[in-house]
Amino acid sequence: MIPHVVEAEYISGYKIWLRFDDGLSGELDLSGELDGPIFEPLKDLSYFRRFSVRYNTISWDNGADFAPEFLWEKPAQQQASTDSQKTARR
């Protein structure tokens, strides 16, 4: 199943909070992911902040977007790490 972004909020810098259709949510820092000509305009924070949720992901007016699977991976990894830390403390 491909995850779908259902909600997104700008936090600060290049950080965005996302919620997915499976209930997973988390914060992503996309500062290291803005490589290539399509992402060049996003390096301007005023442009970066103008994303919207379309086509099951976040996208910008210039056509830039990220695969929802890519966006889902980071909060999923963070949640798995948190869950394993809680288990280890028990």
Sequence and secondary structure as in RCSB ss.txt:
>XXXX:A:sequence
MIPHVVEAEYISGYKIWLRFDDGLSGELDLSGELDGPIFEPLKDLSYFRRFSVRYNTISWDNGADFAPEFLWEKP
AQQQASTDSQKTARR
>XXXX:A:secstr
    EEEEEEEETTEEEEEETTS EEEEE GGG  SGGGGGGGSHHHHT  EEETTEEE TTS B  HHHHHHHH
HHHHHHHHHHHHHH 
